[in-house]
Amino acid sequence: MIRRESDRLIVGGPVTLANVTQVLSEGLAQIENGARTVDLGEVTELDSSLVAALLAWMREARRHNTELGFINLPEGLTTIARLYGVDQLLPTGTAPR
């Protein structure tokens, strides 16, 4: 589901309520170990639990006094984030330095 390339996490496959606990914990561990960018381009299925995981990952990064960026957000994710009013909270675009 998650693989690491340098300081980038690549999330692939489905991220839904059925597996978000595992995805969340894998991501938290990687962020604690220096991951700074989350690439969501390989996510194949999602629900609102992915939004919750991204916000939790951002909190973890802030706890470590670092920034976390997101790239290649699936359209469905941006739609859900917009519906919940949290789309402006997700830092997207280029990777943080």
Residue frames as qw, qx, qy, qz and C-alpha x, y, z in Angstrom:
[[0.000, 0.883, 0.470, 0.000, 0.00, 0.00, 0.00],
 [0.061, -0.982, 0.160, 0.075, 2.75, 2.47, 0.90],
 [0.855, 0.079, 0.009, 0.512, 6.27, 2.48, -0.40],
 [0.271, -0.881, 0.066, 0.383, 9.04, 4.97, 0.23],
 [0.698, 0.450, 0.123, 0.543, 11.27, 6.66, -2.32],
 [0.305, 0.340, -0.219, 0.862, 13.69, 9.09, -0.68],
 [0.075, 0.119, 0.528, -0.837, 11.56, 11.52, 1.34],
 [0.529, 0.048, -0.265, -0.805, 8.40, 10.66, -0.61],
 [0.442, 0.096, 0.846, -0.281, 5.65, 8.23, 0.33],
 [0.373, 0.080, -0.598, -0.705, 3.77, 6.67, -2.54],
 [0.509, 0.104, 0.675, -0.524, 0.32, 5.47, -1.56],
 [0.329, 0.154, -0.714, -0.598, -1.23, 2.91, -3.88],
 [0.227, -0.266, -0.936, -0.052, -4.29, 0.75, -4.13],
 [0.363, -0.701, -0.458, -0.409, -7.51, 1.32, -2.22],
 [0.171, 0.054, -0.563, 0.806, -7.64, 3.49, 0.90],
 [0.504, -0.467, -0.402, -0.605, -11.02, 3.01, 2.51],
 [0.604, -0.549, 0.288, -0.501, -12.51, 2.39, 5.92],
 [0.993, -0.036, -0.104, -0.046, -11.60, -1.27, 5.45],
 [0.850, 0.074, -0.143, 0.502, -7.84, -0.62, 5.51],
 [0.099, 0.875, -0.081, 0.467, -7.28, 2.96, 6.66],
 [0.678, -0.714, 0.173, -0.017, -5.97, 1.92, 10.08],
 [0.855, -0.078, 0.258, 0.443, -3.06, 0.09, 8.48],
 [0.470, 0.650, 0.159, 0.576, -2.42, 2.90, 5.96],
 [0.249, -0.923, 0.030, -0.293, -2.54, 5.48, 8.73],
 [0.738, -0.612, 0.240, 0.151, -0.04, 3.68, 10.94],
 [0.792, 0.175, 0.254, 0.527, 2.36, 2.96, 8.04],
 [0.275, 0.786, 0.124, 0.539, 2.27, 6.62, 7.05],
 [0.444, -0.880, 0.082, -0.144, 2.79, 7.87, 10.61],
 [0.832, -0.355, 0.249, 0.347, 5.88, 5.68, 10.97],
 [0.651, 0.384, 0.256, 0.603, 7.31, 6.95, 7.69],
 [0.012, 0.900, 0.074, 0.429, 6.63, 10.59, 8.57],
 [0.644, -0.747, 0.155, 0.062, 8.37, 10.07, 11.89],
 [0.771, -0.201, 0.378, 0.472, 11.33, 8.76, 9.87],
 [0.234, -0.445, 0.303, 0.809, 11.59, 11.78, 7.57],
 [0.282, 0.468, 0.709, 0.445, 9.02, 11.42, 4.80],
 [0.028, -0.403, -0.143, 0.903, 7.97, 14.90, 3.63],
 [0.426, 0.237, -0.349, -0.800, 5.83, 14.34, 0.54],
 [0.537, 0.178, 0.795, -0.217, 2.86, 12.04, 0.01],
 [0.243, 0.220, -0.612, -0.720, 2.16, 11.01, -3.59],
 [0.569, 0.204, 0.637, -0.479, -1.42, 9.82, -4.00],
 [0.420, 0.454, -0.456, -0.640, -1.25, 9.17, -7.74],
 [0.312, 0.124, -0.925, -0.178, -1.56, 5.40, -7.38],
 [0.356, 0.133, 0.691, -0.615, -4.65, 5.37, -5.14],
 [0.111, -0.123, -0.835, -0.525, -7.29, 3.29, -6.92],
 [0.414, -0.615, -0.599, -0.301, -10.25, 3.64, -4.55],
 [0.199, 0.093, -0.479, 0.850, -10.94, 6.01, -1.68],
 [0.310, -0.751, -0.550, -0.194, -13.49, 7.32, 0.74],
 [0.174, -0.902, 0.062, -0.389, -13.52, 10.03, 3.39],
 [0.835, -0.510, 0.058, 0.200, -11.23, 7.98, 5.63],
 [0.707, 0.270, 0.058, 0.651, -8.33, 8.99, 3.37],
 [0.004, 0.801, 0.008, 0.598, -9.00, 12.66, 4.18],
 [0.683, -0.714, 0.059, -0.140, -8.84, 11.80, 7.87],
 [0.893, -0.131, 0.078, 0.425, -5.53, 9.97, 7.37],
 [0.482, 0.548, 0.040, 0.682, -4.00, 12.92, 5.51],
 [0.263, -0.832, 0.044, -0.486, -4.99, 15.32, 8.28],
 [0.839, -0.533, 0.088, 0.065, -3.52, 12.96, 10.90],
 [0.809, 0.153, 0.068, 0.564, -0.29, 12.75, 8.90],
 [0.187, 0.743, -0.004, 0.642, -0.13, 16.54, 8.77],
 [0.568, -0.778, 0.077, -0.257, -0.52, 16.71, 12.55],
 [0.912, -0.256, 0.097, 0.305, 2.31, 14.19, 12.95],
 [0.607, 0.447, 0.041, 0.656, 4.59, 16.20, 10.67],
 [0.118, -0.821, 0.044, -0.556, 3.84, 19.38, 12.63],
 [0.794, -0.606, 0.040, -0.025, 4.58, 17.53, 15.85],
 [0.827, -0.104, 0.166, 0.526, 8.05, 16.93, 14.40],
 [0.077, -0.795, 0.073, 0.597, 8.31, 20.60, 13.35],
 [0.236, -0.126, 0.699, 0.663, 8.25, 19.76, 9.65],
 [0.552, 0.378, -0.009, -0.743, 5.90, 20.31, 6.75],
 [0.471, 0.115, 0.862, 0.146, 4.19, 17.66, 4.71],
 [0.364, 0.396, -0.266, -0.800, 3.04, 18.15, 1.13],
 [0.664, 0.260, 0.690, -0.125, 0.66, 16.16, -1.04],
 [0.178, 0.425, -0.535, -0.709, 0.96, 15.58, -4.77],
 [0.293, 0.010, -0.836, -0.463, -1.17, 13.85, -7.38],
 [0.368, 0.136, 0.654, -0.647, -4.40, 14.05, -5.39],
 [0.103, 0.327, 0.880, 0.330, -7.17, 12.00, -7.01],
 [0.211, -0.337, -0.272, -0.877, -10.16, 14.03, -8.14],
 [0.611, -0.508, -0.572, -0.203, -12.45, 12.13, -5.78],
 [0.564, -0.330, -0.437, 0.618, -10.28, 13.12, -2.85],
 [0.112, 0.042, -0.011, 0.993, -10.38, 16.80, -3.70],
 [0.414, -0.419, -0.471, -0.656, -14.16, 16.56, -4.06],
 [0.652, -0.500, -0.558, 0.117, -14.56, 14.94, -0.64],
 [0.452, -0.213, -0.285, 0.818, -12.18, 17.46, 0.96],
 [0.078, -0.226, -0.196, -0.951, -14.14, 20.31, -0.60],
 [0.538, -0.492, -0.550, -0.406, -17.44, 18.88, 0.66],
 [0.663, -0.501, -0.448, 0.329, -16.04, 18.68, 4.20],
 [0.040, -0.986, -0.004, -0.160, -14.56, 22.17, 3.91],
 [0.669, -0.613, 0.301, 0.294, -10.97, 21.03, 4.49],
 [0.786, 0.503, 0.156, 0.323, -9.58, 21.33, 0.97],
 [0.168, 0.903, -0.209, 0.336, -7.64, 24.48, 1.90],
 [0.633, -0.669, 0.382, -0.073, -5.93, 22.60, 4.72],
 [0.912, 0.033, 0.328, 0.245, -4.22, 20.15, 2.37],
 [0.064, -0.775, 0.395, 0.489, -0.92, 21.57, 1.12],
 [0.837, 0.354, 0.400, 0.122, -0.67, 20.52, -2.51],
 [0.414, 0.888, -0.199, -0.026, 1.71, 21.15, -5.36],
 [0.528, 0.568, -0.565, 0.281, 5.47, 21.04, -5.02],
 [0.791, -0.296, -0.468, 0.261, 7.18, 19.07, -2.29],
 [0.345, -0.934, 0.074, -0.060, 8.20, 21.01, 0.82],
 [0.624, 0.492, -0.426, 0.432, 11.92, 21.60, 1.38]]
